[in-house]
Amino acid sequence: MSRQSISFTEPNDKWLKAQVESQEYTSKSELINDLIRQARQQQVQIDWIKTKLEQAEKSGFTNMTQSEILALSKSKLNG
């Protein structure tokens, strides 16, 4: 595992210390690694949503009503 030296603003440092003091995490390093993991997971979700939106935009528009779209979606789910 590589070591890094980073600086925090005072409010961020206080928040990190409070998390460690509350025994939610055993160290600032553990907390920061967890935050990075969460950010990476969020980025995967964002990328997936972005891809789906781009695909939807490329597929064009519809003249179907909300009720028709819902019925079609339900019929596809039910086979």
RALIN-V682722 format. One record per residue. OMEGA is omega in radians with two decimals (NA if undefined). NEAR is the number of other ideal C-beta (glycine too) atoms within 12 Angstrom. D_LAST is the distance of its C-alpha to the last C-alpha in Angstrom with 1 decimal. Layout:
omega:OMEGA near:NEAR d_last:D_LAST
omega:OMEGA near:NEAR d_last:D_LAST
//
This chain:
omega:-3.12 near:6 d_last:49.1
omega:3.12 near:6 d_last:50.9
omega:3.13 near:6 d_last:53.1
omega:3.03 near:11 d_last:53.1
omega:3.14 near:7 d_last:55.5
omega:3.12 near:13 d_last:54.0
omega:3.14 near:9 d_last:55.4
omega:2.98 near:15 d_last:53.9
omega:-3.10 near:10 d_last:54.9
omega:3.13 near:10 d_last:56.6
omega:3.13 near:10 d_last:53.7
omega:3.12 near:17 d_last:51.2
omega:3.10 near:17 d_last:53.7
omega:-3.14 near:14 d_last:54.3
omega:3.12 near:20 d_last:50.5
omega:3.13 near:26 d_last:50.1
omega:-3.14 near:18 d_last:53.2
omega:3.12 near:16 d_last:51.9
omega:3.13 near:22 d_last:48.6
omega:3.14 near:20 d_last:50.6
omega:3.13 near:15 d_last:53.1
omega:3.13 near:12 d_last:50.4
omega:3.02 near:11 d_last:49.5
omega:3.10 near:17 d_last:45.9
omega:-3.12 near:20 d_last:46.7
omega:3.14 near:14 d_last:49.6
omega:3.05 near:16 d_last:50.6
omega:-3.14 near:24 d_last:50.1
omega:3.12 near:20 d_last:48.8
omega:3.13 near:18 d_last:46.0
omega:-3.12 near:26 d_last:45.0
omega:3.08 near:22 d_last:45.1
omega:3.11 near:18 d_last:43.0
omega:3.10 near:20 d_last:40.4
omega:3.12 near:20 d_last:40.4
omega:3.09 near:16 d_last:40.0
omega:3.13 near:14 d_last:37.1
omega:3.13 near:14 d_last:35.4
omega:3.11 near:14 d_last:36.1
omega:3.10 near:14 d_last:34.7
omega:3.11 near:14 d_last:31.4
omega:-3.14 near:14 d_last:31.3
omega:3.08 near:14 d_last:32.0
omega:3.13 near:14 d_last:29.0
omega:3.12 near:14 d_last:26.8
omega:3.13 near:14 d_last:28.7
omega:3.13 near:14 d_last:28.3
omega:3.13 near:14 d_last:24.5
omega:3.13 near:14 d_last:24.4
omega:3.12 near:14 d_last:26.9
omega:3.14 near:14 d_last:25.0
omega:3.12 near:14 d_last:21.8
omega:3.11 near:13 d_last:24.1
omega:3.09 near:12 d_last:25.8
omega:3.14 near:12 d_last:22.7
omega:3.12 near:14 d_last:21.7
omega:-3.13 near:11 d_last:25.2
omega:-3.09 near:10 d_last:25.3
omega:3.09 near:10 d_last:22.2
omega:-3.09 near:9 d_last:24.1
omega:3.14 near:9 d_last:23.9
omega:3.05 near:11 d_last:21.9
omega:-3.12 near:8 d_last:23.3
omega:3.07 near:13 d_last:20.3
omega:3.10 near:10 d_last:21.2
omega:-3.13 near:11 d_last:20.0
omega:3.13 near:10 d_last:18.3
omega:3.11 near:13 d_last:16.4
omega:3.13 near:16 d_last:15.4
omega:3.12 near:13 d_last:14.2
omega:3.13 near:14 d_last:12.2
omega:3.13 near:15 d_last:10.6
omega:3.13 near:13 d_last:10.0
omega:-3.13 near:12 d_last:8.6
omega:3.11 near:11 d_last:6.1
omega:3.12 near:10 d_last:5.2
omega:-3.09 near:9 d_last:5.5
omega:3.08 near:8 d_last:3.8
omega:NA near:5 d_last:0.0
//
